[in-house]
Structure formats: structure tokens, C-alpha cells
Amino acid sequence: MTEPIRILHFADSHVGMENYGKTDQQTGLSSRVVDFLRRMDDICAYAGAHDVDLVIFAGDAFKTRQPNPTYQREFAHRVRDLSRLAPVVLLVGNHDLPPTMLKASSIEIYDTLEVPNVWVAAEYETRVVETRRGPVLVGTAPYPIRSRLLEDERAAGLTIAETDELLQKVLADTIEDLAVKADQHDMPRLLTGHFTVSGAVVGSERNIMLGRDVAVQLSALADPRWDYIALGHIHKHQNLTHGQAGVPPVVYSGSIERIDFGEEGDSKGFCWVELARGEARWEFVELNARPFVTLRADLTRVANPTDQVVQLINRHDLRDAVVRLLLELTPETEARLNENIIRDHLKHAGIFQLAVIRKQVEQPARARLGASPEGLTPAELLERYLISKEVPEDRRQELLDAAQAIFEQGGGE
């Protein structure tokens, strides 16, 4: 009996994500970009140490569809390192698509140069990939593009909802065709895809989504003609067939780094798979991703709000973390709050970056918008507007978090 094929499955590297970063003195890059590249280095090291046979990258190499040459170079270094270890499949995700049909994608260069051991999977197809422990049948399902999957005459005159429904059906039929082709080969079989599956728990990827999503039904993937389904696109790691018998694991490896506070509690990593026909033993390998920590304090009824926040800081391990403070105050306690002391204590705690000190100050209803908006930051103006509209606190904080990233990007251009 041959040994199982050793496969490393990862996705959503999003090189170019700069949220909460600063210039790294050694590389000249954003320190957050360096975080993502280091996670790829960790993946390369693990692959080498565990004698990998096949690497599956399930899409979304970069943050944008037109990454700058430096980001392309840094990603290429890691692809080169992986391809020296084993064959590499680079699946095209929505962030990898060209901005227009006539332009090249951000990862097409590997095919153009015929880089050894690298397959840029831009089509729905199956191939037998030879590895040192034997062949693997790999089916590829890149991010679904309407113009490629739908004939113009079939979609003509349809509403958006009807078009999405038709695309969902065509995509399911296409995946079925891949399974029929895979079933003709007596060897381990793997399908890799980049899309949303119905029932998956989504996260912060919605904040950076490019294109309009169409969900694939789980029943189209949980097919015993496959042994393992390697997915990308959703940033939260999950196995959609957990506890189900007679079907393969349908697994999102998740992204390799946190992009914002929406992923604060999510583990980041990749999947290590030992694949044989009819069996897939796999595990999630957690990476040492950048910690994101939210500290909350109700300071509406305390005599010394600064001391209260300092005590809160001292109770947490904040070393190398991106930190945000969410403080509830009254006008009186806000006046007694010393932000300079708080910032000094955060610095001494060894934080990586202070994202924001957000103060929610209780105001009489008639005074919530304030008579004079001069001097307020965009975030403070937005918060006051949301309060005036009686937006619930949880939803208000979610909107403010999303807006903060936009404000920061705008300020850095």
C-alpha cells in the first residue's frame, strides 16, 4: 500500500493589506504587509519540514487586482520556495481576476513564463498531478465569472436575482462535470474552489469583497467522488461537513492573517492533509498571527477614569497586539480622562499599534449632534450622526470599525 499524499492547503494571503500598519524599517514595506509575508514564510517552512507532496493555494493572492511590483515580487519569492518542494496549484480567486477581460490577472505571469511546478488554475478542469508519493487527480473551480459561465442569450432580460439563480445552477452543473471526470481515475481526488458555500460562517472578507457573490450549495460539493475539498474565499476556518458520514471534508482553510477586528477571535492558519482514495486525514495548523485586542470599559460612574483604564491595560497581555479602546463616558468623566497617560501605558505594554481610542459620551438627546461640529474627527462626526439616528450600539460599533479603515486609507494617500 502506498503512503498517503501529503498536501498543504492554504488560501487568502491578501498581500498588500496595510490596515493598522506602519513603515517597517528593514524592508520599507508596511509592517502589516510584512506580517502576511511572514505567515507565508511560516507555511513554506512547515511544508519543507514535513516533506510536502502537493501545495494547494485556494485563491486571493493579493489585496487588490492590480498589486504593485514589490508585492508581486515578494509573493513570487514564496511561490518559488514552495515550488522547489512540490507541485503548486495557484487557484484564481476574485482578488486575482484582471480588472477587465483583456488584461492579465495578477498571477498569470507564472503560466506565461512556464514556471516549473506551478499550475495557475484559471479554468474549470481536472488534471493528474504527479507527486513523489504518487498521482493526485485535482479538480479546479476558480471564482465564478458570469461572463464566462453564462451565455449572453441565456441571461438576456433576467433580473439580478434570476441571473444569480441561473449562475448557481450552471456552477453546480459544472462542478458535477468535474466529479464525473474525476470518477474515471482510480487515485486520490481533490477539488479546490474559490467561492461562498451556503451555510458557511462569513466574516470580514465582506469588507474587502471584489465582485458580487453567488453561493454554491453544499450538496454540490459534499460528493464521495472527491476525497477532500480545499476551499478559499471565506476567511474563517471551518469544515462544512463536520460530523457527517460518507462525504469528504469540505474545508475552508481560512485566511493566514487577521485583517481587522472582525477577525479578532478567529484562529489563522492552514490545513495539512494526508490523502488516500476514499480517505482524508487532515488537521488545522494554527499560525502565529498578529493579535487584535479590544478593551472595553464603562467609565460613567468612576471617580478616576484614567486609573480604571490603566488597571484594565495591566490585566491583559498586549505585547505585539493591535489594540482598540472602547470607552463609555459622561461629559464629567471624559473631562477627567488623561489620554496621554493611557497612551504611555499602552506603549510600555509593548503594543504593536493603537487602532483607536473611541469614546462614547452620554449626551442629552437634544445635544447629541452638538451645535458646533468644527474640530471633530470624521469618526466622531459619524458616531454622532449614528447616535442621532438611534442606531443600536452593536451595529454602530460595527459601522464605525468599517469606516475607520476607510478613514485611515484616505489619510495615507
C-alpha positions as CSV (number, residue, x, y, z in Angstrom):
1,M,0.0,0.0,0.0
2,T,1.4,3.4,-1.0
3,E,1.8,6.2,1.5
4,P,-0.9,8.9,1.7
5,I,-0.2,12.0,-0.3
6,R,0.9,14.9,1.9
7,I,-0.9,18.1,0.9
8,L,-0.7,21.7,2.3
9,H,-3.9,23.7,1.7
10,F,-3.9,27.4,2.3
11,A,-5.7,30.5,0.9
12,D,-6.4,34.2,1.1
13,S,-2.9,35.6,1.6
14,H,-4.1,39.1,0.6
15,V,-0.6,40.5,0.3
16,G,-0.9,44.3,0.3
17,M,-3.2,44.6,3.3
18,E,-1.9,47.6,5.3
19,N,-4.6,48.1,8.0
20,Y,-3.0,49.3,11.2
21,G,0.5,49.2,9.9
22,K,3.5,51.5,9.9
23,T,6.7,51.5,7.8
24,D,9.0,48.6,8.5
25,Q,12.5,50.0,8.7
26,Q,14.2,46.8,7.4
27,T,12.0,46.3,4.3
28,G,10.4,49.7,3.6
29,L,7.1,47.9,3.4
30,S,4.1,48.4,5.7
31,S,4.6,46.4,8.8
32,R,1.2,44.7,8.2
33,V,2.3,43.6,4.8
34,V,5.4,42.1,6.5
35,D,3.0,40.2,8.8
36,F,1.3,38.5,5.9
37,L,4.6,37.7,4.2
38,R,6.0,36.2,7.4
39,R,2.9,33.9,7.6
40,M,3.7,32.7,4.1
41,D,7.3,32.1,5.2
42,D,6.0,30.0,8.1
43,I,3.9,28.0,5.7
44,C,7.0,27.4,3.5
45,A,9.0,26.3,6.5
46,Y,6.3,23.8,7.6
47,A,6.0,22.4,4.1
48,G,9.7,21.7,3.9
49,A,9.9,20.3,7.4
50,H,7.0,17.9,6.8
51,D,8.1,16.7,3.3
52,V,5.1,18.1,1.4
53,D,3.9,16.4,-1.9
54,L,1.5,19.0,-3.2
55,V,0.6,22.6,-2.3
56,I,-2.9,23.9,-3.0
57,F,-3.4,27.7,-2.8
58,A,-7.1,28.2,-3.0
59,G,-7.1,31.8,-4.3
60,D,-6.7,35.5,-3.4
61,A,-3.0,36.2,-3.5
62,F,-3.2,40.0,-3.2
63,K,-5.5,42.6,-1.6
64,T,-6.2,44.2,-5.0
65,R,-6.4,43.0,-8.6
66,Q,-3.5,45.3,-9.5
67,P,-0.8,44.8,-6.9
68,N,2.3,46.9,-7.1
69,P,5.5,45.2,-8.4
70,T,7.0,45.0,-4.9
71,Y,4.1,42.9,-3.6
72,Q,4.3,40.7,-6.7
73,R,8.0,40.2,-6.2
74,E,7.5,39.2,-2.5
75,F,4.7,36.8,-3.3
76,A,6.8,35.3,-6.1
77,H,9.7,34.6,-3.8
78,R,7.3,32.4,-1.6
79,V,5.8,30.6,-4.6
80,R,9.4,29.8,-5.8
81,D,10.3,28.4,-2.4
82,L,7.1,26.2,-2.4
83,S,7.6,25.0,-6.0
84,R,11.0,23.8,-5.2
85,L,9.5,21.5,-2.6
86,A,6.4,20.2,-4.6
87,P,4.0,21.0,-7.3
88,V,1.9,24.1,-6.6
89,V,-1.6,24.8,-7.7
90,L,-2.5,28.6,-7.7
91,L,-6.3,28.9,-8.0
92,V,-7.6,32.1,-9.3
93,G,-9.8,33.9,-6.7
94,N,-11.9,37.1,-7.1
95,H,-9.0,39.3,-6.0
96,D,-6.8,37.6,-8.6
97,L,-9.0,38.4,-11.6
98,P,-7.9,41.1,-14.1
99,P,-9.7,44.4,-13.9
100,T,-11.0,43.9,-17.5
101,M,-11.3,40.8,-19.7
102,L,-8.5,41.8,-22.0
103,K,-5.9,42.3,-19.2
104,A,-3.8,39.8,-17.4
105,S,-4.5,38.6,-13.9
106,S,-2.1,39.2,-11.1
107,I,-0.8,35.6,-11.1
108,E,-1.0,34.8,-14.8
109,I,2.8,35.5,-15.2
110,Y,3.6,32.1,-13.7
111,D,1.9,30.5,-16.7
112,T,3.4,32.9,-19.2
113,L,6.9,32.2,-18.0
114,E,6.1,28.5,-17.7
115,V,7.5,28.4,-14.1
116,P,8.3,24.8,-13.3
117,N,6.0,23.0,-10.9
118,V,3.4,25.8,-10.9
119,W,-0.1,25.5,-12.3
120,V,-2.2,28.7,-12.5
121,A,-5.8,27.2,-12.3
122,A,-8.0,29.7,-14.2
123,E,-10.3,27.2,-15.7
124,Y,-12.8,24.5,-14.6
125,E,-10.8,21.4,-15.3
126,T,-9.2,18.3,-14.0
127,R,-5.6,17.2,-14.2
128,V,-3.5,14.4,-12.8
129,V,-0.6,15.9,-10.8
130,E,2.4,13.6,-10.3
131,T,3.9,13.8,-6.8
132,R,6.7,11.9,-5.1
133,R,4.2,9.7,-3.3
134,G,2.0,9.1,-6.3
135,P,-0.5,10.8,-8.6
136,V,-3.4,13.0,-7.4
137,L,-6.4,14.0,-9.5
138,V,-7.0,17.7,-8.9
139,G,-10.2,19.5,-10.0
140,T,-10.2,23.3,-10.1
141,A,-13.1,25.6,-9.7
142,P,-11.9,29.3,-9.8
143,Y,-14.1,32.2,-8.8
144,P,-17.2,32.1,-10.9
145,I,-17.4,34.9,-13.5
146,R,-20.8,35.4,-15.0
147,S,-19.5,36.3,-18.5
148,R,-17.6,33.0,-18.7
149,L,-20.2,30.7,-17.3
150,L,-23.4,32.3,-18.7
151,E,-24.1,32.6,-22.4
152,D,-25.4,36.1,-23.2
153,E,-28.7,34.8,-24.7
154,R,-29.5,32.7,-21.6
155,A,-29.0,35.7,-19.3
156,A,-30.7,38.3,-21.5
157,G,-33.7,40.0,-19.9
158,L,-33.2,38.4,-16.5
159,T,-33.3,40.2,-13.2
160,I,-30.2,40.2,-11.0
161,A,-31.9,37.6,-8.7
162,E,-32.8,35.4,-11.7
163,T,-29.2,35.8,-13.1
164,D,-27.7,34.7,-9.8
165,E,-30.1,31.7,-9.6
166,L,-29.1,30.7,-13.2
167,L,-25.4,31.1,-12.4
168,Q,-25.8,29.0,-9.3
169,K,-27.3,26.2,-11.4
170,V,-24.7,26.4,-14.1
171,L,-22.0,26.4,-11.4
172,A,-23.5,23.2,-9.8
173,D,-23.6,21.5,-13.2
174,T,-20.0,22.5,-13.9
175,I,-18.9,21.0,-10.6
176,E,-20.8,17.9,-11.3
177,D,-19.0,17.6,-14.7
178,L,-15.7,17.8,-12.8
179,A,-16.8,15.0,-10.4
180,V,-17.8,12.8,-13.4
181,K,-14.3,13.3,-14.9
182,A,-12.6,12.6,-11.5
183,D,-14.5,9.4,-11.1
184,Q,-12.7,8.0,-14.1
185,H,-9.4,7.9,-12.2
186,D,-8.5,5.4,-9.5
187,M,-6.4,7.6,-7.4
188,P,-6.8,10.2,-4.6
189,R,-9.0,13.0,-5.8
190,L,-9.1,16.6,-4.6
191,L,-11.3,19.5,-5.7
192,T,-10.3,23.1,-4.9
193,G,-12.6,26.1,-5.3
194,H,-12.9,29.8,-4.5
195,F,-16.4,30.8,-3.7
196,T,-19.0,31.0,-0.9
197,V,-20.8,27.8,0.1
198,S,-24.3,28.1,1.5
199,G,-24.2,27.7,5.3
200,A,-20.6,28.9,5.7
201,V,-19.9,31.4,8.5
202,V,-18.7,34.5,6.8
203,G,-16.5,37.3,8.4
204,S,-14.5,40.3,7.5
205,E,-13.9,39.2,3.9
206,R,-17.2,41.0,3.1
207,N,-15.4,44.3,3.9
208,I,-12.9,43.8,1.1
209,M,-15.1,41.9,-1.3
210,L,-14.5,42.4,-5.0
211,G,-17.4,41.4,-7.2
212,R,-20.9,40.2,-6.4
213,D,-21.0,36.8,-4.6
214,V,-23.1,33.8,-5.6
215,A,-23.3,30.9,-3.1
216,V,-22.7,27.2,-4.1
217,Q,-24.9,24.6,-2.4
218,L,-23.0,22.3,-0.1
219,S,-24.7,19.3,-1.7
220,A,-22.8,20.1,-4.9
221,L,-19.5,19.7,-3.1
222,A,-20.1,17.0,-0.4
223,D,-19.7,14.3,-3.0
224,P,-17.9,11.0,-2.2
225,R,-16.3,11.0,-5.7
226,W,-13.9,13.5,-4.1
227,D,-11.7,12.8,-1.1
228,Y,-11.1,16.4,0.0
229,I,-12.5,19.8,-0.9
230,A,-10.0,22.6,-0.4
231,L,-11.7,26.0,-0.3
232,G,-10.7,29.6,-0.2
233,H,-12.6,32.9,-0.1
234,I,-14.1,32.8,3.4
235,H,-11.6,33.9,6.0
236,K,-12.9,31.9,8.9
237,H,-11.6,28.3,9.0
238,Q,-14.3,25.7,9.1
239,N,-15.3,22.2,8.0
240,L,-18.7,22.3,6.5
241,T,-19.3,18.5,6.6
242,H,-18.1,18.1,10.2
243,G,-19.8,15.1,11.8
244,Q,-21.3,13.9,8.5
245,A,-20.5,10.3,7.4
246,G,-19.9,9.2,3.9
247,V,-18.9,12.6,2.5
248,P,-15.5,14.2,2.1
249,P,-14.3,17.1,4.3
250,V,-15.4,20.4,2.7
251,V,-12.9,22.8,4.3
252,Y,-12.1,26.5,4.3
253,S,-8.5,26.8,5.4
254,G,-9.3,30.5,6.3
255,S,-7.0,33.4,5.7
256,I,-3.4,33.4,7.0
257,E,-3.6,36.7,8.9
258,R,-6.2,38.9,10.6
259,I,-7.3,41.8,8.5
260,D,-9.3,43.8,11.2
261,F,-11.1,43.5,14.5
262,G,-13.9,41.4,12.9
263,E,-11.4,38.5,12.9
264,E,-10.2,39.3,16.5
265,G,-11.2,35.9,17.9
266,D,-10.5,33.8,14.8
267,S,-7.6,31.4,14.6
268,K,-5.5,31.8,11.5
269,G,-3.6,29.1,9.7
270,F,-3.6,26.4,7.0
271,C,-4.6,22.7,6.6
272,W,-2.3,19.7,6.5
273,V,-3.9,16.8,4.6
274,E,-2.9,13.2,4.2
275,L,-4.9,12.0,1.3
276,A,-5.7,8.5,0.0
277,R,-8.5,7.2,-2.2
278,G,-11.6,7.2,0.0
279,E,-9.9,8.8,3.0
280,A,-8.6,12.2,4.1
281,R,-6.9,12.7,7.4
282,W,-6.4,16.4,8.0
283,E,-5.6,18.9,10.7
284,F,-5.7,22.7,11.0
285,V,-2.3,24.1,11.8
286,E,-2.5,27.5,13.6
287,L,-0.1,30.3,12.6
288,N,1.2,32.9,15.0
289,A,-1.0,35.7,13.5
290,R,-0.9,39.3,14.8
291,P,-3.2,39.6,17.9
292,F,-6.1,42.0,17.8
293,V,-7.4,43.0,21.2
294,T,-10.4,45.1,22.1
295,L,-10.5,46.6,25.6
296,R,-13.9,47.9,26.8
297,A,-14.6,50.0,29.9
298,D,-17.7,51.6,31.4
299,L,-16.4,54.8,32.9
300,T,-19.7,56.6,33.5
301,R,-19.6,56.1,37.3
302,V,-16.0,56.1,38.3
303,A,-14.1,58.7,40.2
304,N,-10.8,58.3,38.3
305,P,-11.4,57.0,34.8
306,T,-7.7,57.1,33.9
307,D,-6.7,54.8,36.7
308,Q,-9.5,52.4,35.7
309,V,-8.2,52.2,32.1
310,V,-4.6,51.7,33.3
311,Q,-5.8,48.8,35.5
312,L,-7.6,47.3,32.5
313,I,-4.5,47.6,30.4
314,N,-2.4,45.9,33.1
315,R,-4.7,42.9,33.3
316,H,-4.1,42.0,29.6
317,D,-1.1,40.7,27.6
318,L,-1.0,43.3,24.9
319,R,2.5,42.7,23.6
320,D,2.7,43.0,19.8
321,A,-1.1,43.4,19.6
322,V,-3.2,45.8,17.6
323,V,-5.3,47.4,20.3
324,R,-8.5,49.5,20.4
325,L,-10.1,51.0,23.4
326,L,-13.9,51.4,23.6
327,L,-14.8,53.7,26.5
328,E,-18.2,54.7,27.8
329,L,-18.1,58.1,29.5
330,T,-20.1,61.0,30.7
331,P,-19.1,64.6,29.9
332,E,-17.7,64.8,33.5
333,T,-15.6,61.6,33.3
334,E,-14.4,62.4,29.9
335,A,-13.0,65.7,31.2
336,R,-11.1,63.7,33.9
337,L,-9.7,61.2,31.4
338,N,-6.0,61.7,30.6
339,E,-5.3,60.1,27.2
340,N,-1.6,60.8,27.3
341,I,-1.2,58.6,30.4
342,I,-3.2,55.9,28.7
343,R,-1.1,56.0,25.6
344,D,2.1,55.8,27.7
345,H,0.9,52.7,29.5
346,L,-0.1,51.1,26.2
347,K,3.4,51.8,24.8
348,H,5.0,50.3,27.9
349,A,2.8,47.3,27.5
350,G,4.5,46.7,24.2
351,I,1.6,47.1,21.8
352,F,2.2,46.9,18.1
353,Q,-0.3,49.6,17.2
354,L,-3.1,51.6,18.8
355,A,-6.0,51.4,16.4
356,V,-8.3,53.9,18.1
357,I,-9.5,55.3,21.5
358,R,-13.2,55.5,20.9
359,K,-15.2,57.5,23.4
360,Q,-18.9,57.1,23.6
361,V,-20.0,60.1,25.7
362,E,-23.5,60.2,27.2
363,Q,-25.3,63.3,25.9
364,P,-28.8,64.7,26.4
365,A,-30.9,63.7,23.4
366,R,-31.2,67.3,22.1
367,A,-27.5,67.8,22.3
368,R,-26.3,64.6,20.7
369,L,-25.4,66.1,17.3
370,G,-23.8,69.1,19.0
371,A,-24.1,72.7,17.9
372,S,-20.6,73.0,16.5
373,P,-19.0,70.1,14.6
374,E,-15.8,72.1,14.0
375,G,-12.8,70.3,15.3
376,L,-14.4,66.8,15.4
377,T,-12.7,64.0,13.5
378,P,-14.6,62.2,10.7
379,A,-15.1,59.2,13.1
380,E,-16.6,61.4,15.8
381,L,-18.9,63.1,13.3
382,L,-20.1,59.7,12.0
383,E,-20.6,58.4,15.5
384,R,-22.7,61.4,16.4
385,Y,-24.8,61.0,13.3
386,L,-25.4,57.3,14.0
387,I,-26.4,58.2,17.6
388,S,-28.9,60.8,16.3
389,K,-30.4,58.1,14.1
390,E,-30.7,55.8,17.1
391,V,-28.6,53.1,15.5
392,P,-28.2,50.2,18.1
393,E,-24.8,50.2,19.8
394,D,-23.5,46.9,18.4
395,R,-24.4,47.9,14.9
396,R,-23.0,51.4,15.5
397,Q,-19.6,50.0,16.5
398,E,-19.6,47.6,13.5
399,L,-20.1,50.6,11.1
400,L,-17.5,52.7,12.9
401,D,-15.0,49.9,12.7
402,A,-15.6,49.6,8.9
403,A,-15.4,53.3,8.5
404,Q,-12.1,53.6,10.5
405,A,-10.3,51.5,7.9
406,I,-11.6,53.8,5.1
407,F,-10.6,57.0,7.1
408,E,-7.1,55.5,7.6
409,Q,-6.6,54.6,4.0
410,G,-7.8,58.1,2.9
411,G,-5.4,59.7,5.3
412,G,-2.4,57.8,4.0
413,E,-2.8,58.7,0.3
